[in-house]
Amino acid sequence: MDFKQKRWKCMAAAMVLAVFSGIGYAWSVFQSPLIENFGWALKTISLTFTIQVLTSTIVPVFLGRFQKVWGIGNYLRVGIVIYALGLTATMFTSSIGYLYIVYGVVVGTGIAMLYPCLMAYSASLFPDKTGMASGMLACAYGSGAVFWAPIATSLMKRFDVLKVFAILAALFAIVMIPVSFLIKTVPADFHPKSKKEKTPSVRTASVADYTWKEMLKNSTFYILVIAFTLGATSGLMITGHASSMLQEILSFTPEKAAVFVGFISVSNALGRLVFGSVSDYFGRYNVIMFLFAVIGGAMILLTQSTGVIFVAALLAIGACYGGFTSMFSPVCADNFGLKNLAVNYTFLYVAYGLAGVTGPQLAAGIKTSSGGYNMAFMTVAGMSVAGFVLILFLKFRKSQI
């Protein structure tokens, strides 16, 4: 059996690991029980998630290069151990500083060694369909909230919130470590032929392979970082404040808002799969410009509408945010090659961390100063226009080569 036939098994294993790495998306269900236990303010405890996001996006820049040194299987297993140990250590939380360290930094480091690595790995498995592969992997990771939020909520009805972290840690380790052995290294010369081609994919074969140092000297990299930061900001702003928006603007009960937040999570996951896949056919830049256009329009709708249209706009933004997260890896491969994607991707992924700080804080700051979210919505609409122009510029420049 050649590797082209084996890669679907490797992809399935990668998706399982991604689902089990997505505990961060379920963080909101832990906040209220922790506040009840310790009496911390919401702003104080929510910083835990911000630290985890920053750690998971910055740490890969320093650790990503060890994937080739240790081998992808060993690298993932080290990440799994750190991830499980961080969750286990969270059980002994007694101060907010301790929580910041064990959940924010340690768990964040574990995720940093898992998700970015798996995203790059999925693209290397399918150099002929990088958008589809990245969309599938991103969808699996984004499903974390769909799976772990209700499971954690159910467990917290029987156990103390801190014990639930340890229970999940044990579950994750039991499943993830054996599955990691199904991850096989992709051969260096792996360039499969598509059904319609007699030669390897043109996209794969024609792109120069940049090292990370060469990539950092290329202006395209910095334009992409800015564009992806602008794109991801909208989704992270909605993710962090959707429940509050629904309760304050549409007068939803907390329970009803929670249900619709779940719908937004599903929309997010589906957006990753759909937009990642269609980008293989319509082009990355065309899809990204479409995402910016929809987000800009949806943000304006949020300032003018209520009821069904307001909820539909939130769902559209969630789907487009999912689309942006699926674009990181294939866009990096398209511009800087597949050979060093595992390392190069970690640098581009920093944009997600920047958006993780910008989005939620932008909404919170404007809400505090103005008493509403409309100015935040219009600000992101403007950011979408800027992002659209940046990608249009890259598309035009690429057509001139």
HUQUI-V936233 format. One record per residue. RES is the residue in one small letter. OMEGA is omega in whole degrees, -180 to 180 (* if undefined). Layout:
res/omega
RES/OMEGA
RES/OMEGA
This chain:
res/omega
m/179
d/-173
f/179
k/178
q/-179
k/-168
r/179
w/176
k/178
c/180
m/179
a/178
a/179
a/180
m/176
v/179
l/180
a/178
v/-178
f/177
s/-171
g/-179
i/-178
g/-180
y/179
a/-174
w/-174
s/-178
v/179
f/-172
q/-177
s/177
p/179
l/177
i/178
e/-179
n/-170
f/178
g/179
w/177
a/-178
l/-179
k/-179
t/-176
i/180
s/177
l/178
t/-179
f/178
t/178
i/180
q/179
v/-180
l/180
t/-176
s/179
t/-179
i/-177
v/-179
p/179
v/-178
f/-176
l/-174
g/-177
r/-179
f/178
q/180
k/-178
v/-177
w/-170
g/-173
i/-179
g/180
n/180
y/179
l/-179
r/174
v/178
g/179
i/180
v/179
i/179
y/-179
a/179
l/179
g/178
l/178
t/-180
a/179
t/179
m/-176
f/-179
t/176
s/179
s/-178
i/178
g/178
y/179
l/177
y/-176
i/-172
v/179
y/-177
g/-174
v/-175
v/177
v/178
g/178
t/177
g/178
i/179
a/-180
m/-177
l/-172
y/-180
p/178
c/-179
l/178
m/179
a/-180
y/-179
s/179
a/179
s/176
l/-177
f/179
p/178
d/180
k/-175
t/179
g/179
m/-178
a/179
s/178
g/179
m/-178
l/179
a/177
c/179
a/-180
y/180
g/178
s/-179
g/-179
a/-178
v/-178
f/-168
w/178
a/179
p/179
i/179
a/179
t/178
s/180
l/-178
m/174
k/-178
r/-176
f/174
d/-176
v/-179
l/178
k/-180
v/177
f/-180
a/178
i/179
l/179
a/179
a/179
l/-178
f/-178
a/-178
i/-179
v/-169
m/-177
i/177
p/-179
v/-178
s/180
f/176
l/178
i/-178
k/180
t/179
v/178
p/-177
a/-177
d/-176
f/177
h/-175
p/177
k/175
s/-179
k/-177
k/-176
e/173
k/178
t/179
p/-179
s/-180
v/-180
r/-178
t/-172
a/-170
s/-176
v/178
a/179
d/179
y/166
t/-179
w/178
k/178
e/179
m/-178
l/177
k/-176
n/-177
s/179
t/-179
f/-176
y/176
i/179
l/178
v/179
i/-177
a/-180
f/176
t/179
l/-178
g/-177
a/-179
t/-177
s/-178
g/-179
l/175
m/180
i/180
t/-177
g/-173
h/-175
a/-178
s/179
s/179
m/-179
l/-179
q/-175
e/-175
i/-178
l/178
s/176
f/170
t/178
p/-179
e/180
k/178
a/-180
a/178
v/-178
f/173
v/176
g/178
f/178
i/178
s/177
v/178
s/177
n/-178
a/180
l/178
g/178
r/-177
l/-175
v/-176
f/176
g/-178
s/-176
v/180
s/177
d/-176
y/-176
f/180
g/-177
r/-175
y/178
n/179
v/-179
i/178
m/176
f/180
l/178
f/-179
a/-179
v/180
i/180
g/179
g/-180
a/179
m/177
i/177
l/-179
l/180
t/-173
q/-170
s/173
t/174
g/-173
v/-178
i/179
f/-180
v/179
a/178
a/177
l/179
l/179
a/179
i/178
g/180
a/-180
c/175
y/175
g/178
g/179
f/-178
t/179
s/-177
m/-175
f/-174
s/-180
p/178
v/177
c/179
a/-179
d/-174
n/-173
f/174
g/-178
l/-172
k/-177
n/-176
l/-177
a/179
v/-177
n/-179
y/-177
t/179
f/179
l/-178
y/177
v/179
a/179
y/178
g/178
l/178
a/180
g/176
v/-175
t/-174
g/-178
p/-178
q/177
l/-180
a/-178
a/-178
g/-179
i/178
k/-179
t/-175
s/-175
s/-180
g/179
g/-176
y/-172
n/180
m/177
a/179
f/-179
m/177
t/180
v/176
a/177
g/177
m/179
s/176
v/179
a/179
g/178
f/-179
v/180
l/180
i/176
l/178
f/179
l/179
k/179
f/-180
r/179
k/-180
s/-179
q/-178
i/*
